[in-house]
Amino acid sequence: MLSRTAENLFWMARYLERAESTARLIEMGRRMAMLPGGGLREWQSVIRTTGADAWFAARGAASEAAIIHGLLLDAGNPASVHACLTRARANGRAIRTALTQEMWEALNDGWRRLENLDEQSARRDLPTLLDWVKARAATFRGSAETGMLRHDGYDFLRLGGLIERADMTLRLLNVKYFVLLPETEVVGGGRDHHQWASVLYALSATRAYHHVYKGDYAPWKIADFLLLNPIFPRSVAFCYGQICACLDRLERRYGQRHDCHDTAHDALRRLESQDIAAVIRDGLHETVNQYIARTARLSDQIAAAYHF
């Protein structure tokens, strides 16, 4: 496979996953801001999770309306849904023949929908718009799973989506724990039931979490579920397990092993051997930051190994 094709598949998946994640975060911010005691602090946590702090600070966007516009519609914000969908489509268009018809239709259908929306219309139709973004991403993934050959292109596509998903789960966990939980409160002290439940909601994890922990929303249990659970599809451990599987297949196909293989497998071994009590004792914030840095390094190593 040409390196530029691998690069386009990798980043197309990352941008599409990012668009969906941002839509989920907007939905979470909107729900939490309506609760007693909510407000701009909730939106600030959303901004921090997307990594767009500097972009919003430079523009002085301090109202809910301005934040929603910046996260959803503003093509100048690299983290906005509009920007991510546009870049995902541009990557897909560059490698049109590498996609199935259904994948291209899912990527292309209504891609201009956000382009001509004004702020008032977007806020009025916000739930519908966010559902549309999530549906686009789900349709694309379903089309890839049922119609794409299991060759190296599929693995590069999966790698991009999995790395983005792991990174977003880590960032959300970090922001909710470190920013919203008061520094003076003992971990697990009972504050922020709704805050922690909102994390599960943003990741479509509420029902799956209930099957494991029966509705006990203790912070350390949610951290355990999102960080170390090996069978929940948005947990960091699950993402790294799948990343390793993709890299192992690429290693067998090309007969080469690179730094990215060692980084991914080392991270997976750590995740499989850790327990949440040790993570909390060592510092959840510090642990999550380490995995955020490791995930960023892994992305760079994959690009270097496969020449993009």
N, C-alpha and C positions, 0 to 999 in steps of 0.2 A: 504494500500500500504506500502511496505517496505521502510524504510527511505533511504536506499541506492539507491533504484529505483527512488524515488523522487529527490534525490541529482543528480543522473546521468541525469535525464530529465532536471532539472533546469540548470545544468552547460553545458549540450550539447547545449541547446538553447542560453545560454549566449555566448559560444565560437563561435557558428555559426553566431550570430548577430555581434559579435566583428570582425570576419573575414570579413563580408560584409562591416561593417563600415570602417575598415581599408582600404579595397579596394576602397571605395568611397573617403576616404581622400587622398589616393595616386593619384587618378584621379583628385581631386581638386587641389592638390599641383602641379601636372604636368601642368595643364591648366594655373594656376595662375603664375607659374614660367616663362612661355613663354611670358607673357605680359610685356610691357615696365615697368621697375622699379622692376620687379620680380626677383626671384633668390633664394638664400639659405634662405632668411627670410621666404619665403613661406613654404619651407620644414621644417624649425624650428617650424613653427606653427603647422604643421601636427604632428611632433614628440611630441610636448607638448600636443596636443589633445589626442594622444594615451597613454600618460603617460610614454613614453619610454625615457625621457630625460636622466636619469642616465645611462641607458644601452648604449645609443649612446655616451654620454660624456666619459664613461669609455673606449670606443674603438676609440675615436677620429674620428668618422665618420662625415666628414664635406663636402663631395662632394655629388652632386645629385645622382650619381651612387651608392655610398655607402649607402645612405639613402634609396633608392628604394630597394636595396638588403636586407638591414636590416628589412625593413617593410614588404617585400613580401616573401623573400626566406629563411631568416636565422631562422632555427628552434630553435636556442639558444635565440632568442628574444621572450619572452612570448607574446608580442603584435603583432608579425608578422602574416600575413595571414597563412603561412605554419604551424606555431605552433598552431594557433587557430583551423584550420581545422583538424589537427592531433588529438588534444585533444577532439574536438567535436566527431570525429569518435570513439575514444577510449571509450568515455562515451556511445555512441550509441551501440557499440559492447557489452558492459557490460550488456546492457538491451535489447538485440536484440528482444526478444519476446514481449517487450512493444511497439515496433514500427510496423507500417504497412510495407508491402513489398516496397511500393513506397517511404516511408520515408527513409528506409534503403538504397535503391538504390540511392536516391538523396544525401545521406550522403556519400555513399561509392564510387560512380561513379567517377573515375579519381582522387581519393584522393592522389595518388602518383605523380600526374602531376607536382607538383612544386618541387618534391624531386631531380630530376636529371637535373633541368634547370640550366644553367650557367647564369652569370650576363648579358652577352652580348645578349643572346637569350631572356632573360626576358625583357630587355629594348626594344629590337626590336619588340617583340610581346606584349608589355605591355597592350595596349587597349584591345586586345583579351583576355588576361589572367584576367584582371579586370572584364570584362563582364562575363567570365566564373564563377568567384567567386560569383558575384551577382546573376547569374542564378542558381547556386547551392543552395544558400540560399532561393531564391524565390520559387524554385521547392520544397524544403523541406517544407517550410511554406504552400504552396498550397496543398501538400500531406497530411500534418497534418490537415488542415482545412476541407478537403473533405473526409478523411478516418479514422480519429481517433475518438474513442468514447469520448463523453464529460463527462469523469469521472475525478477523482482527478489527474491522470497522465497528462491529457490535461492541467489542471490548473497549475501544476508545470512547465510544458513546457512553457506555456504562461508567467508565472511569470518571469522565467529566461530571456526570450527574451525581455520583456517589461522593466525590470529593466536595462538591458544592453543598450537598446535603449534610455531610458530617460537619463541615465548617459552620453552616447556619445553626445546626443543633448546638454546637459548642458555644457560638456567640450568644444565642438566646439564653442558654443556661447560665453563662457567665454574667450577662447583664441583669437577669432577674435575680440572681443570687447576690451579686456584689453591689449592685446599684440600689435595688429596691429593698433588700433586707437590711434593717438598721444595724450598724456596726456594733451597737451595745447589746444586741439581743443574742442570746445563746442560740446556736444552730438547732433548729427543731423546736423552738420555743412556742410555736402555735400561731405566730403572726402570719398574715398574708396568705390565708387559705385561698382566697380568690386569685391572688397573684400567681401562686404556684399552679392552681387549676388552669389558669389562662395559658400557661406554658404548654400543658398537655393539649389543650384545645387547639392552640396554634399549630401543633404537630400532628393533629388527628390521632392523638394517643389516648384519649380519655377512656374509651371502652377497653382497649388493650391493657391499659394500666389497671383498670378495675379488675380485670381477670387475674392479675398478678397480686395486687395489693388490696383489693376489696374496698376501694374508696378511701383508704387512709392516706391523706395528702400531706404526709410529713415530708419536709424538704429533702432530707437525705434519701428517702425512698424514691422520690421523683428523680433526684440526681442519679441514683443507682439505675433506675429504669432507662433514663435517657443516655447515660454514659456507658453502662456495662452490660445491659441486657442483650444477649446474643441473637434473639429472635424477633425483636421489634424492628421493622424496616427503617425507622429513622433514628435509631440509636447509633452512637458512635462506634460501638463494638460491631454491630451488624454491618455498618457501612465499610469498616475496615476489613471485615471478613470477606465481603464481596470484592473489595478493591484487590485484596491479595489473590483471590480466585482469578480475576481478570488479568492481573500481572503474571500469574503463573502460566496462564494459557499463552500469553504473548511470549513468555520465555521459551515455552516449548516450540512455538511456531518459528521463532527467529533464532533459537539456539544461543541466546545471549541473556546474561543477567546483569543488571545495572544497580546503581545505588538506590533507585526508587524501590526495587524489590526488597532490599534489606531494610529500608526505612519503614515500609508498609508492614513487613512481617514482624519487625521489632515492636512497632506500635500495637499490633494485634496481640502479640505475646504479653505485653504489659497489661492490656485491657483484660485479657483472659485470666491473668494471674492476680489482678487487684480485687480487693473488696472495698465496698463503699466506706466502711469504718476507717480503713487506712487512708483512703482518699480524703475524707473529712479531717482526719487527724493531721495529715500533711498539708492540708489547705486545698479546698475545692477550687478556689479561684486560681491558685498557682498551678494546680493540675490541669485545669481547663486551658489556661494560657499556654502551657507546654504543648498540649495537643493542637491548639490553634496554630502555633508556630510549626509544629511537626507537619500538619496538614498542608500549610503553605509551602514548606520545603519539599514535601512529596510532589506537589503539583509542579514545582520548578524542575525537580529531578526527572519527572516523566517527560516534560517538554525537552529537556536536554538529552535524555536517552533516545528519544524517537525524533529528534531533530526538528522540533518546532518551538 
